[in-house]
Amino acid sequence: MQENINNYDENQIQVLEGLEPVRKRPGMYIGSTSIRGLHHLVYEIVDNSIDEALAGYCDKITVTLHSDGSCSVRDNGRGIPSGIHPTEKRPTPEVVFTVLHAGGKFGGGGYEISGGLHGVGSSVVNALSEWFEYIDYNEGHHFTQRFERGNKASEYKDLGPSDETGLYVRFKPDGEIFEEVVFDYNTLLERMREQSFLNAGVRIVFRDERGEEPVENDLYCEEGIKGFVEYEVSRKKNIKPLTDIIHLKTKYEEKDATVELAFQYTSDYSENLISFANNIHTIEGGTHEDGFKTAITRILNDYALSKKLIKDEKDKFTGDDVREGLYAVVSVKLPEAQFEGQTKAKLGNSYIRKLVSDLLKVKFGEFLEENPAEGKTIIEKAVLAARARNAAREAREKTRRKSPLDGMTLPGKLSDCNEKNVELTELFLVEGDSAGGSAKDGRNSRFQAILPLRGKVLNVEKARADKVYSNQSLTPIILALGCGIGPEFNIEKLRYGKIIIMADADVDGAHIRILLLTFFFRHMRQLIEEGHVYAAQPPLYKIIKGKQEQYAFSDEERDEKIKEMGGSAHAERYKGLGEMNPEQLWETTMDPERRTLVRLTIEDAEKCDRMFSLLMGDEVDPRREFIEQNAKYAENLDI
């Protein structure tokens, strides 16, 4: 036996000093090293400036994307205390930027309300940056220091007197850590706009200096989250408001917590609820969302019964009924917020549930009594949603399975595979019977299943659930996948690890992909979130020279291959998958060893939601405008 193999003793115990743990396991601190994690660095620094605004000391924040790939954040808050730290015996700013869990948010009186609860934000950004520098404007002087990959690169320096206050931080993300180090302007703009809505009266200037001409956005809103709801509804071009925006706000002195709600009912079929705690977007919800959902359901049921708008208890609405078409922003601010994980996805403070519920019970109840016409409109919307829900339940019975492996109710056109291990199986959703036949003959039947699509795929953006269940293209997909949709969705019953949309490489194929993706997004979103949905990449051209044949997936690749093959080489454009024989389809599009698949992900669910509404909604003009503006990108668009 080799020496030291499987030898577990004190020599195997590693002690990571300083910021080493962050560089060793960055995902523990920022969620991932993808583009989402990259943007999280910016959010951490901006959140610290927002905390100064919450404390009442900051009313302007400037965020700049520089041409060298770095980002800077400047606020006019108090800055960081500039003295020597009493226990660390080092300048306090140096401690803040190099020591995990060092900050003013642990009950020392620096911040009553804070999003940066864990005190690791600034130091984590430092650790994951190629370089990081700051200028601290505090107590009539300004001070600076520079770090490289979390290590001190210069000593703390007093730059002399200054009349300014606040903090300037500039950092360049480390290419050794992140998969991508280019900030996405639109993603950050949305986040900055979000923060301007959540902090009425705080001006956020967002600049992008990476292009030929700098781009600057001055983001400011006096109306706060009421303006947020108005903005969100205005972006959905295919919907109409049914009520005014209802804006409720109160401070509970005994808990030192503030609850603010803004919501509006619209003609939309989906629910759009965004929640925040201490200005942190809680994408997984939490107790504040729970309190809102439970209370609004109870209040509207009680109101409908008292006004005889529904007959009796058996006609009561579900939560989904009363939230159909609802656009809402729930914002709470509280001391010692309890979040799940450093990325703060879910709020856990239990008492907040009751505070939100109490505010709705009093103020929304008053609104309904004082505005009977709007109350009736809301109830009528819920009644229609309840009818659609009942119709969907009846239609769902036809697509329900006893178990995920029950073959008795599999769709007739499905050519199933032999493998039963879900992690190894693939389902190809194929456009047309001709391509379906080639795919069936060319596949590896051990692990690849084929389902040809029948008829026109329904645009679910314009349809309630009962129409989805009865659609001849979508019903076979629901049956084949076996995991149900909507409220009955259960990913544990999924029969295939990969769901691959295989459509022609043309405009019609792109349309089918977006229709199917809309269906998965609206009714089986978890499939996308957990990485089960893919788009196949069939070739656009076959390059021929004598008996030689090669394939090209773009115009550029076609030209390169023709040049490489030389002579009489020429390209034939595929009109569709049906033109390929089984062998060609296998080697170009289905063979795991040679194919190209694009995994369809949701990096930003709200952005995805708005795009689906724009492209798949009723309004033609906004869709035409988008296509005209973006048509030049069509050849490179992966969907």
NUDOBA-254288 format. One record per residue (C-alpha): x, y, z; residue in one letter. Coordinates in Angstrom, 3 decimals. Layout:
% NUDOBA-254288
        X        Y        Z r
        X        Y        Z A
...
//
This chain:
% NUDOBA-254288
        X        Y        Z r
    0.000    0.000    0.000 M
    1.243    3.489   -0.859 Q
    2.316    5.603    2.094 E
   -0.169    8.259    3.295 N
   -3.059    6.954    1.142 I
   -6.267    7.307    3.193 N
   -4.141    8.451    6.129 N
   -6.354   10.862    8.091 Y
   -4.505   12.640   10.884 D
   -3.679   16.157   12.065 E
   -1.640   16.778    8.924 N
   -4.814   16.648    6.794 Q
   -6.553   19.409    8.751 I
   -6.259   22.680    6.823 Q
   -6.550   26.067    8.472 V
   -7.445   28.779    5.958 L
   -6.209   32.181    7.043 E
   -7.840   35.560    6.437 G
   -9.805   35.590    3.201 L
   -8.489   32.233    1.952 E
  -11.830   30.466    2.673 P
  -13.602   32.849    0.299 V
  -11.245   32.156   -2.604 R
  -11.333   28.443   -1.839 K
  -15.151   28.202   -1.756 R
  -16.569   31.381   -3.370 P
  -19.970   29.788   -3.970 G
  -20.587   29.662   -0.209 M
  -20.452   33.445   -0.070 Y
  -21.865   34.712   -3.379 I
  -23.959   31.757   -4.591 G
  -21.898   30.895   -7.700 S
  -19.000   32.013   -9.891 T
  -21.294   32.535  -12.875 S
  -22.468   35.917  -14.185 I
  -24.934   35.979  -11.278 R
  -22.092   35.722   -8.761 G
  -20.167   38.409  -10.639 L
  -23.056   40.839  -10.283 H
  -23.431   39.866   -6.636 H
  -20.105   41.630   -5.988 L
  -21.627   44.921   -7.132 V
  -24.763   44.305   -5.079 Y
  -22.743   43.767   -1.901 E
  -20.964   47.109   -2.201 I
  -24.090   49.001   -3.243 V
  -26.031   47.390   -0.378 D
  -23.542   48.900    2.067 N
  -24.253   52.348    0.626 S
  -27.983   51.636    0.811 I
  -27.531   50.810    4.490 D
  -26.133   54.334    4.947 E
  -29.279   55.649    3.233 A
  -31.488   53.563    5.534 L
  -29.655   55.063    8.490 A
  -30.455   58.540    7.159 G
  -26.907   59.602    6.214 Y
  -26.794   59.111    2.440 C
  -28.943   60.453   -0.403 D
  -26.735   59.902   -3.456 K
  -24.926   56.815   -4.767 I
  -22.920   56.722   -8.006 T
  -22.156   53.347   -9.601 V
  -19.738   53.330  -12.555 T
  -18.635   50.580  -14.934 L
  -15.127   51.560  -16.099 H
  -13.434   50.773  -19.406 S
  -10.764   48.630  -17.685 D
  -13.424   46.141  -16.499 G
  -13.627   47.487  -12.962 S
  -16.638   48.870  -11.094 C
  -16.751   51.719   -8.599 S
  -19.360   52.751   -6.032 V
  -19.342   56.199   -4.393 R
  -21.751   57.359   -1.714 D
  -22.067   60.520    0.374 N
  -22.676   58.718    3.650 G
  -20.496   58.844    6.757 R
  -17.628   56.738    5.452 G
  -15.934   54.119    7.622 I
  -14.602   55.151   11.054 P
  -10.973   55.942   10.340 S
   -9.343   55.282   13.688 G
   -7.302   52.288   14.834 I
   -9.539   49.345   15.707 H
   -9.399   48.674   19.479 P
   -8.912   44.894   19.289 T
   -7.350   44.363   15.837 E
   -4.851   47.212   16.344 K
   -5.127   48.095   12.652 R
   -6.921   50.889   10.780 P
  -10.651   50.163   10.935 T
  -11.216   50.329    7.116 P
   -8.473   47.725    6.658 E
  -10.262   45.475    9.149 V
  -13.618   45.939    7.361 V
  -12.134   44.941    3.999 F
   -9.934   42.029    5.128 T
  -11.673   40.322    8.054 V
  -14.763   38.170    7.602 L
  -17.673   39.095    9.878 H
  -16.217   42.523   10.630 A
  -18.742   45.323   10.241 G
  -21.067   47.780   11.930 G
  -24.123   45.531   11.770 K
  -23.815   43.301   14.795 F
  -25.640   45.378   17.388 G
  -22.953   47.969   18.008 G
  -25.321   50.833   17.247 G
  -23.904   51.666   13.796 G
  -26.991   50.494   11.925 Y
  -30.508   49.849   13.219 E
  -31.697   48.540    9.845 I
  -29.340   46.760    7.486 S
  -29.316   44.440    4.505 G
  -25.633   43.578    4.997 G
  -26.393   41.504    8.069 L
  -23.533   39.033    7.896 H
  -20.689   41.565    7.743 G
  -18.848   39.618    5.048 V
  -19.880   41.572    1.933 G
  -16.995   44.019    1.502 S
  -14.303   41.562    2.507 S
  -15.719   38.912    0.152 V
  -15.639   41.359   -2.757 V
  -12.035   42.170   -1.862 N
  -11.108   38.478   -1.738 A
  -12.623   37.769   -5.147 L
  -11.138   40.789   -6.930 S
   -7.937   41.008   -8.933 E
   -7.506   44.354   -7.208 W
   -9.580   46.402   -4.798 F
   -9.059   49.949   -3.576 E
  -11.003   52.457   -1.529 Y
  -11.025   56.110   -0.514 I
  -12.648   56.711    2.859 D
  -13.926   60.238    3.539 Y
  -14.303   60.458    7.292 N
  -13.824   63.012   10.073 E
  -12.460   65.781    7.825 G
   -9.793   63.657    6.102 H
   -9.678   61.073    3.334 H
   -7.753   57.817    3.458 F
   -6.853   55.158    0.898 T
   -5.493   51.634    0.556 Q
   -5.151   48.982   -2.148 R
   -5.464   45.175   -2.058 F
   -4.717   42.463   -4.604 E
   -6.683   39.205   -4.419 R
   -7.517   40.033   -0.814 G
   -3.948   40.709    0.238 N
   -2.695   44.123    1.292 K
   -0.828   45.775   -1.597 A
   -0.291   49.168    0.039 S
   -0.312   50.602    3.505 E
   -3.199   52.664    4.873 Y
   -2.539   56.270    3.877 K
   -3.958   59.619    4.974 D
   -4.430   61.752    1.852 L
   -5.041   64.894    3.838 G
   -8.008   67.117    4.738 P
  -11.286   66.863    2.857 S
  -14.686   68.493    3.195 D
  -16.396   65.472    1.654 E
  -17.909   62.508    3.459 T
  -18.695   58.952    2.328 G
  -16.903   56.058    0.720 L
  -15.466   55.290   -2.719 Y
  -14.789   51.635   -3.562 V
  -13.389   50.384   -6.879 R
  -12.663   46.762   -7.723 F
  -11.905   44.517  -10.681 K
  -13.332   40.959  -10.478 P
  -10.756   38.185  -10.608 D
  -10.695   36.195  -13.864 G
   -9.172   33.278  -11.924 E
  -12.419   32.996   -9.948 I
  -15.245   33.952  -12.311 F
  -16.353   32.230  -15.487 E
  -17.031   35.655  -16.984 E
  -15.770   39.073  -15.875 V
  -17.837   41.388  -18.084 V
  -20.681   43.118  -16.261 F
  -24.072   43.094  -17.961 D
  -25.315   46.677  -18.181 Y
  -29.041   45.848  -18.307 N
  -28.918   43.480  -15.330 T
  -27.191   46.062  -13.160 L
  -29.451   48.861  -14.416 L
  -32.505   46.871  -13.301 E
  -30.987   46.352   -9.858 R
  -30.117   50.041   -9.476 M
  -33.599   51.093  -10.618 R
  -35.058   48.631   -8.118 E
  -33.060   50.231   -5.307 Q
  -34.164   53.738   -6.317 S
  -37.803   52.641   -5.994 F
  -37.198   51.009   -2.634 L
  -35.489   54.086   -1.213 N
  -37.690   57.055   -2.014 A
  -35.634   60.239   -2.195 G
  -32.253   58.522   -2.742 V
  -30.648   59.351   -6.090 R
  -28.696   56.550   -7.790 I
  -26.551   57.523  -10.763 V
  -25.533   54.542  -12.897 F
  -22.807   55.146  -15.493 R
  -21.329   52.878  -18.140 D
  -18.033   54.178  -19.526 E
  -17.098   51.093  -21.539 R
  -18.454   52.254  -24.899 G
  -17.383   55.062  -27.201 E
  -19.778   57.416  -25.424 E
  -20.572   57.137  -21.692 P
  -24.162   56.178  -20.835 V
  -25.690   57.612  -17.679 E
  -28.982   56.894  -15.912 N
  -30.235   59.202  -13.178 D
  -32.567   57.035  -11.084 L
  -34.790   58.784   -8.565 Y
  -38.352   58.206   -7.348 C
  -40.235   60.185   -4.715 E
  -43.196   57.758   -4.763 E
  -41.130   54.742   -3.736 G
  -42.670   51.322   -4.280 I
  -45.897   52.811   -5.602 K
  -43.790   54.020   -8.513 G
  -42.250   50.538   -8.659 F
  -45.643   48.912   -9.281 V
  -46.560   51.563  -11.840 E
  -43.276   50.945  -13.664 Y
  -43.684   47.143  -13.663 E
  -47.249   47.289  -14.989 V
  -46.288   49.807  -17.691 S
  -43.639   47.401  -18.986 R
  -46.191   44.666  -19.657 K
  -47.577   46.127  -22.869 K
  -50.311   43.530  -23.278 N
  -52.150   44.141  -19.982 I
  -54.452   46.828  -18.595 K
  -54.858   48.059  -14.987 P
  -58.205   47.129  -13.399 L
  -57.747   49.161  -10.201 T
  -55.713   52.068   -8.901 D
  -52.447   51.272   -7.163 I
  -53.165   50.501   -3.502 I
  -50.326   51.818   -1.310 H
  -50.151   50.910    2.394 L
  -47.406   51.739    4.869 K
  -46.971   51.754    8.630 T
  -44.275   51.546   11.283 K
  -44.688   49.202   14.239 Y
  -42.856   51.043   17.012 E
  -42.785   48.089   19.423 E
  -40.831   46.042   16.867 K
  -39.036   49.016   15.282 D
  -40.157   47.580   11.923 A
  -41.728   49.196    8.857 T
  -44.070   47.415    6.465 V
  -44.835   48.927    3.053 E
  -47.084   47.372    0.408 L
  -48.084   48.520   -3.064 A
  -50.273   46.469   -5.398 F
  -52.592   46.734   -8.373 Q
  -54.954   44.355  -10.130 Y
  -54.574   44.008  -13.900 T
  -56.010   42.000  -16.808 S
  -52.998   39.665  -16.714 D
  -53.474   35.929  -16.046 Y
  -50.291   35.528  -14.018 S
  -49.247   36.692  -10.555 E
  -46.320   39.092  -10.167 N
  -45.181   39.458   -6.570 L
  -41.771   40.889   -5.697 I
  -40.609   41.044   -2.086 S
  -37.785   42.788   -0.247 F
  -36.397   42.818    3.266 A
  -34.107   45.708    4.160 N
  -33.885   46.428    0.417 N
  -32.609   42.926   -0.314 I
  -34.615   41.157   -3.026 H
  -35.864   37.962   -1.357 T
  -36.281   35.892   -4.511 I
  -37.419   32.845   -2.518 E
  -39.940   34.845   -0.487 G
  -40.260   34.266    3.224 G
  -42.483   35.300    6.113 T
  -43.356   38.719    4.652 H
  -44.654   37.100    1.438 E
  -46.500   34.435    3.432 D
  -48.255   37.099    5.502 G
  -49.277   39.027    2.386 F
  -50.635   35.983    0.535 K
  -52.557   34.555    3.484 T
  -54.090   37.886    4.503 A
  -55.189   39.013    1.052 I
  -56.912   35.656    0.444 T
  -58.776   35.792    3.778 R
  -59.752   39.469    3.405 I
  -61.168   39.055   -0.120 L
  -63.096   35.909    0.824 N
  -64.627   37.644    3.843 D
  -65.464   40.701    1.750 Y
  -67.052   38.654   -1.048 A
  -69.210   36.721    1.431 L
  -70.273   39.836    3.334 S
  -71.297   41.625    0.115 K
  -72.952   38.443   -1.237 K
  -70.629   38.469   -4.259 L
  -70.172   34.714   -3.701 I
  -72.932   32.483   -2.322 K
  -71.364   30.523    0.504 D
  -68.247   28.941    1.993 E
  -67.898   26.329   -0.767 K
  -67.407   29.130   -3.313 D
  -64.421   30.565   -1.464 K
  -61.376   31.542   -3.498 F
  -57.940   29.969   -3.301 T
  -54.799   32.083   -3.017 G
  -54.095   31.590   -6.730 D
  -57.591   32.878   -7.566 D
  -57.192   36.176   -5.718 V
  -53.630   36.752   -6.953 R
  -54.343   36.286  -10.658 E
  -53.397   39.527  -12.402 G
  -51.941   41.003   -9.215 L
  -48.799   43.126   -9.401 Y
  -47.409   43.642   -5.919 A
  -44.295   44.859   -4.138 V
  -43.850   43.874   -0.488 V
  -41.095   45.731    1.356 S
  -40.245   45.326    5.042 V
  -37.507   46.969    7.068 K
  -36.571   45.455   10.377 L
  -33.660   45.176   12.836 P
  -31.723   41.910   12.878 E
  -33.272   40.415    9.756 A
  -32.824   36.648    9.591 Q
  -31.980   35.514    6.063 F
  -31.342   32.021    4.790 E
  -27.755   32.020    3.538 G
  -25.339   34.812    2.639 Q
  -27.155   35.455   -0.662 T
  -30.244   36.377    1.395 K
  -32.825   34.618   -0.736 A
  -35.503   34.103    1.951 K
  -36.628   36.019    5.047 L
  -37.154   34.007    8.223 G
  -38.324   36.403   10.994 N
  -41.653   34.874   12.061 S
  -43.225   38.007   13.611 Y
  -43.111   39.827   10.257 I
  -45.857   37.518    8.955 R
  -48.325   38.979   11.470 K
  -47.238   42.590   10.911 L
  -47.876   42.343    7.176 V
  -51.169   40.563    7.795 S
  -52.314   43.185   10.339 D
  -51.581   46.071    7.973 L
  -53.601   44.459    5.191 L
  -56.458   43.551    7.511 K
  -56.933   47.150    8.620 V
  -55.939   49.263    5.628 K
  -56.978   47.017    2.733 F
  -60.225   46.259    4.510 G
  -60.876   50.009    4.735 E
  -60.013   50.451    1.063 F
  -62.561   47.835   -0.016 L
  -65.311   49.434    2.081 E
  -64.525   52.913    0.770 E
  -64.132   51.814   -2.875 N
  -66.958   49.323   -3.578 P
  -66.599   49.575   -7.383 A
  -62.932   48.524   -7.251 E
  -63.771   45.851   -4.669 G
  -66.353   44.396   -7.029 K
  -63.838   44.456   -9.928 T
  -61.287   42.513   -7.850 I
  -63.879   39.900   -6.845 I
  -65.104   39.495  -10.442 E
  -61.499   38.872  -11.517 K
  -61.144   36.206   -8.808 A
  -64.454   34.580   -9.817 V
  -63.236   34.181  -13.403 L
  -59.947   32.732  -12.140 A
  -61.846   30.247   -9.944 A
  -63.976   29.110  -12.901 R
  -60.864   28.587  -15.003 A
  -59.280   26.661  -12.116 R
  -62.258   24.314  -11.930 N
  -62.217   23.814  -15.696 A
  -58.486   23.109  -15.502 A
  -59.065   20.538  -12.748 R
  -61.530   18.679  -14.933 E
  -59.160   18.779  -17.904 A
  -56.256   17.731  -15.675 R
  -57.994   14.495  -14.779 E
  -57.498   13.414  -18.374 K
  -53.737   13.893  -18.158 T
  -53.108   12.509  -14.691 R
  -50.864    9.445  -14.216 R
  -50.801    6.889  -11.465 K
  -46.995    6.778  -11.354 S
  -44.061    8.223  -13.337 P
  -43.451    4.846  -15.007 L
  -47.073    4.070  -15.815 D
  -47.003    3.331  -19.535 G
  -50.749    2.858  -19.919 M
  -51.409    6.558  -20.489 T
  -48.317    7.476  -22.504 L
  -49.097    9.431  -25.679 P
  -49.479    7.236  -28.754 G
  -46.779    8.943  -30.837 K
  -44.126    8.671  -28.126 L
  -41.253    6.331  -29.012 S
  -40.014    5.635  -25.496 D
  -36.534    4.516  -24.422 C
  -35.515    1.418  -22.488 N
  -33.493    3.115  -19.731 E
  -35.398    3.767  -16.470 K
  -32.732    5.847  -14.701 N
  -34.029    9.410  -15.148 V
  -30.527   10.893  -14.951 E
  -29.568    9.021  -18.123 L
  -32.670    9.563  -20.264 T
  -33.447   12.148  -22.942 E
  -36.745   13.193  -24.514 L
  -36.544   14.895  -27.923 F
  -39.509   17.119  -28.755 L
  -39.311   17.050  -32.538 V
  -40.972   19.394  -35.014 E
  -42.985   17.425  -37.568 G
  -43.671   13.755  -38.376 D
  -40.932   13.584  -41.032 S
  -38.181   14.699  -38.671 A
  -39.774   12.575  -35.945 G
  -39.415    9.495  -38.171 G
  -35.743   10.220  -38.873 S
  -35.091   10.901  -35.200 A
  -36.786    7.640  -34.195 K
  -34.710    5.622  -36.666 D
  -31.458    7.459  -35.901 G
  -31.619    7.602  -32.097 R
  -30.064    5.364  -29.486 N
  -33.234    3.732  -28.176 S
  -31.515    2.697  -24.966 R
  -31.741    6.198  -23.496 F
  -33.322    8.489  -26.132 Q
  -37.096    8.915  -26.501 A
  -38.790   10.748  -29.380 I
  -42.063   12.698  -29.291 L
  -43.139   14.351  -32.571 P
  -45.146   17.527  -31.973 L
  -48.742   17.511  -33.207 R
  -50.515   20.567  -34.584 G
  -49.891   24.151  -33.534 K
  -48.211   24.708  -30.165 V
  -50.445   26.867  -27.968 L
  -49.216   30.320  -26.954 N
  -49.813   29.893  -23.218 V
  -49.146   33.582  -22.580 E
  -52.665   34.235  -23.864 K
  -54.421   31.221  -22.314 A
  -55.584   30.027  -18.902 R
  -54.667   26.588  -17.596 A
  -57.786   24.776  -18.850 D
  -56.807   25.594  -22.452 K
  -53.307   24.261  -21.844 V
  -54.573   20.843  -20.703 Y
  -56.731   20.404  -23.803 S
  -54.144   21.503  -26.396 N
  -53.249   18.654  -28.762 Q
  -49.553   19.656  -28.864 S
  -49.054   20.223  -25.142 L
  -51.131   17.364  -23.678 T
  -48.754   14.675  -25.082 P
  -45.796   16.530  -23.555 I
  -47.504   16.684  -20.153 I
  -48.285   12.963  -20.365 L
  -44.783   12.012  -21.516 A
  -42.974   13.977  -18.814 L
  -45.246   12.584  -16.104 G
  -44.642   15.327  -13.543 C
  -47.866   17.311  -13.981 G
  -48.092   21.075  -14.354 I
  -49.027   24.107  -12.271 G
  -50.059   23.335   -8.671 P
  -49.718   19.565   -9.216 E
  -46.181   19.789  -10.612 F
  -43.838   17.311   -8.921 N
  -40.334   17.153  -10.336 I
  -39.703   13.816   -8.593 E
  -42.067   12.206  -11.107 K
  -40.095   13.487  -14.096 L
  -39.354   10.636  -16.521 R
  -36.482   12.237  -18.487 Y
  -33.344   14.000  -17.277 G
  -32.973   16.023  -20.463 K
  -35.851   17.573  -22.396 I
  -34.442   18.608  -25.767 I
  -36.382   20.876  -28.117 I
  -35.318   19.861  -31.630 M
  -36.736   22.266  -34.207 A
  -35.581   23.520  -37.597 D
  -32.825   26.128  -37.717 A
  -35.109   28.773  -39.208 D
  -37.673   31.375  -38.148 V
  -40.462   28.800  -37.779 D
  -38.215   26.617  -35.648 G
  -37.295   29.582  -33.456 A
  -41.003   30.320  -33.014 H
  -41.683   26.754  -31.879 I
  -38.783   26.915  -29.417 R
  -40.046   30.128  -27.858 I
  -43.611   28.749  -27.634 L
  -42.393   25.621  -25.856 L
  -40.065   27.619  -23.640 L
  -42.979   29.898  -22.704 T
  -44.992   26.802  -21.784 F
  -42.209   25.434  -19.566 F
  -41.593   28.874  -18.028 F
  -45.242   29.441  -17.113 R
  -46.268   25.932  -16.061 H
  -43.114   23.887  -15.292 M
  -40.608   26.564  -14.361 R
  -38.641   24.251  -12.086 Q
  -37.590   22.215  -15.125 L
  -35.742   25.268  -16.443 I
  -34.452   26.351  -13.043 E
  -32.910   22.920  -12.408 E
  -31.352   22.663  -15.876 G
  -33.506   19.998  -17.539 H
  -34.505   21.948  -20.687 V
  -32.238   22.164  -23.736 Y
  -32.357   23.296  -27.350 A
  -30.705   21.115  -29.978 A
  -28.479   22.818  -32.540 Q
  -29.051   21.263  -35.964 P
  -26.664   22.332  -38.745 P
  -27.636   25.043  -41.194 L
  -25.513   23.717  -44.066 Y
  -24.032   20.569  -45.539 K
  -20.665   21.263  -47.210 I
  -19.982   18.900  -50.111 I
  -16.838   18.207  -52.111 K
  -16.988   15.021  -54.103 G
  -17.698   12.282  -51.566 K
  -16.624   14.477  -48.642 Q
  -19.342   15.927  -46.446 E
  -19.080   18.313  -43.507 Q
  -21.607   20.351  -41.564 Y
  -21.752   24.036  -40.652 A
  -23.842   25.613  -37.900 F
  -23.455   29.245  -38.991 S
  -22.687   31.308  -42.064 D
  -19.196   32.000  -40.741 E
  -18.474   28.297  -40.214 E
  -19.839   27.549  -43.713 R
  -17.410   30.016  -45.295 D
  -14.471   28.673  -43.276 E
  -15.174   25.055  -44.221 K
  -15.592   25.872  -47.908 I
  -12.251   27.666  -47.788 K
  -10.596   24.739  -45.976 E
  -11.970   22.116  -48.366 M
  -11.211   24.308  -51.405 G
  -11.807   23.517  -55.037 G
  -15.339   22.508  -55.918 S
  -16.645   22.563  -52.342 A
  -20.115   24.027  -52.066 H
  -22.815   24.409  -49.416 A
  -26.392   23.153  -49.386 E
  -28.793   24.906  -47.010 R
  -30.975   22.548  -44.969 Y
  -34.600   23.550  -45.222 K
  -35.497   21.441  -42.203 G
  -34.723   18.441  -40.023 L
  -36.964   16.302  -42.236 G
  -34.396   16.564  -45.038 E
  -31.828   14.634  -43.007 M
  -31.688   10.884  -43.078 N
  -31.419    9.070  -39.712 P
  -27.624    8.757  -39.900 E
  -27.152   12.482  -40.579 Q
  -29.523   13.501  -37.808 L
  -27.699   11.235  -35.352 W
  -24.196   12.436  -36.134 E
  -25.041   16.161  -36.318 T
  -27.726   16.708  -33.705 T
  -28.319   13.680  -31.458 M
  -25.003   11.919  -30.808 D
  -23.825   12.984  -27.312 P
  -20.224   12.693  -28.483 E
  -20.610   15.224  -31.331 R
  -23.756   17.306  -30.878 R
  -24.132   20.820  -29.469 T
  -26.867   21.451  -26.919 L
  -27.822   24.812  -25.425 V
  -29.060   24.564  -21.855 R
  -31.940   26.974  -21.323 L
  -31.614   28.746  -17.972 T
  -33.306   31.502  -16.030 I
  -30.691   33.921  -14.749 E
  -33.313   36.562  -14.085 D
  -36.898   35.356  -13.787 A
  -38.413   38.843  -13.841 E
  -36.526   39.786  -17.005 K
  -37.575   36.512  -18.612 C
  -41.158   37.143  -17.524 D
  -41.246   40.577  -19.144 R
  -39.695   39.275  -22.362 M
  -42.253   36.489  -22.687 F
  -45.042   38.986  -22.118 S
  -43.623   41.273  -24.784 L
  -42.987   38.611  -27.419 L
  -45.978   36.368  -26.773 M
  -48.656   38.847  -25.615 G
  -51.574   40.460  -27.422 D
  -50.010   43.790  -28.342 E
  -48.464   43.725  -31.843 V
  -46.703   47.119  -31.886 D
  -44.278   46.481  -28.964 P
  -43.382   43.091  -30.451 R
  -42.751   44.612  -33.873 R
  -40.634   47.360  -32.297 E
  -38.521   44.779  -30.433 F
  -37.992   42.667  -33.552 I
  -37.031   45.683  -35.650 E
  -34.501   46.810  -33.037 Q
  -32.997   43.352  -32.480 N
  -33.326   41.623  -35.859 A
  -29.598   41.984  -36.532 K
  -28.891   39.657  -33.580 Y
  -31.213   36.892  -34.759 A
  -28.505   34.658  -36.228 E
  -26.658   34.530  -32.907 N
  -29.710   34.212  -30.647 L
  -29.693   31.006  -28.585 D
  -33.198   30.177  -27.378 I
//
